Amino acid sequence: MKNKKECFGILERVFPVGESGMRETPPSCQECADKTECLRAALSTPQGIEFRGELLEQRGPGGFVGVIKRWSRKKELSRLMEQKEKNK
């Protein structure tokens, strides 16, 4: 992470919960050249993976295909979390 800001990839700094209770990108991040890469890095942290799992829980299954897609995404997030734990 050469030449990156100290907030790079920190979920609570680059995608905090706003006043509305929803996560939002702060204005300072909107201007940053590394915004997309930073958000991707934040969502690949254990906290980001947990957040993505919470999003899946909030959504309804949407029929049989929706259930299968949701299960697949949850499985993928579970594998990512296991990888993160092994790499500690």
C-alpha positions as CSV (number, residue, x, y, z in Angstrom):
1,M,0.0,0.0,0.0
2,K,2.6,2.4,-1.1
3,N,1.7,6.1,-0.9
4,K,-1.8,5.3,0.4
5,K,-3.6,7.4,3.0
6,E,-3.7,6.1,6.6
7,C,-7.4,5.5,6.3
8,F,-7.0,3.2,3.2
9,G,-9.2,0.1,3.5
10,I,-10.6,0.8,7.0
11,L,-14.3,0.2,6.7
12,E,-15.4,2.5,9.6
13,R,-13.4,5.4,8.1
14,V,-14.2,5.0,4.4
15,F,-17.7,3.6,4.6
16,P,-19.1,4.6,8.0
17,V,-22.7,4.4,9.2
18,G,-24.2,7.8,8.6
19,E,-26.8,9.8,10.5
20,S,-29.6,7.9,8.6
21,G,-28.3,4.6,9.9
22,M,-27.0,3.6,6.5
23,R,-23.4,3.2,5.4
24,E,-22.2,6.0,3.2
25,T,-19.0,7.3,1.7
26,P,-17.8,10.5,3.4
27,P,-17.3,13.6,1.3
28,S,-13.5,13.5,1.8
29,C,-13.5,10.0,0.2
30,Q,-15.5,11.2,-2.8
31,E,-12.6,13.3,-4.0
32,C,-9.9,10.6,-3.4
33,A,-8.3,9.0,-6.4
34,D,-8.1,5.7,-4.6
35,K,-11.8,5.6,-3.7
36,T,-12.8,2.4,-5.6
37,E,-9.7,0.5,-4.7
38,C,-10.0,1.6,-1.0
39,L,-13.6,0.5,-0.8
40,R,-12.8,-2.8,-2.3
41,A,-10.0,-3.3,0.2
42,A,-12.3,-2.3,3.1
43,L,-15.0,-4.8,2.0
44,S,-12.4,-7.6,1.9
45,T,-11.4,-7.1,5.5
46,P,-13.1,-9.4,8.2
47,Q,-15.4,-6.4,9.1
48,G,-16.2,-5.9,5.4
49,I,-17.0,-9.6,4.9
50,E,-19.2,-9.5,8.0
51,F,-21.0,-6.4,6.6
52,R,-21.6,-8.2,3.3
53,G,-23.0,-11.2,5.1
54,E,-25.4,-8.8,7.0
55,L,-26.6,-7.4,3.7
56,L,-27.4,-10.9,2.5
57,E,-29.4,-11.5,5.7
58,Q,-31.5,-8.3,5.2
59,R,-32.5,-9.3,1.6
60,G,-35.4,-11.6,1.1
61,P,-34.7,-14.9,-0.7
62,G,-36.6,-14.1,-3.9
63,G,-37.8,-17.5,-4.9
64,F,-35.9,-20.7,-5.4
65,V,-33.2,-19.1,-7.6
66,G,-32.8,-16.3,-5.1
67,V,-32.3,-18.9,-2.3
68,I,-29.6,-20.7,-4.3
69,K,-27.8,-17.4,-5.1
70,R,-28.0,-16.2,-1.5
71,W,-26.7,-19.5,-0.3
72,S,-23.8,-19.4,-2.8
73,R,-22.8,-15.9,-1.8
74,K,-23.0,-16.8,1.9
75,K,-20.7,-19.8,1.2
76,E,-18.3,-17.5,-0.7
77,L,-18.2,-15.1,2.2
78,S,-17.6,-17.9,4.7
79,R,-14.6,-19.1,2.6
80,L,-13.2,-15.6,2.5
81,M,-13.5,-15.3,6.3
82,E,-11.8,-18.6,6.7
83,Q,-8.9,-17.5,4.5
84,K,-8.5,-14.3,6.4
85,E,-8.4,-16.3,9.7
86,K,-5.7,-18.6,8.3
87,N,-3.6,-15.7,7.0
88,K,-3.5,-14.0,10.4
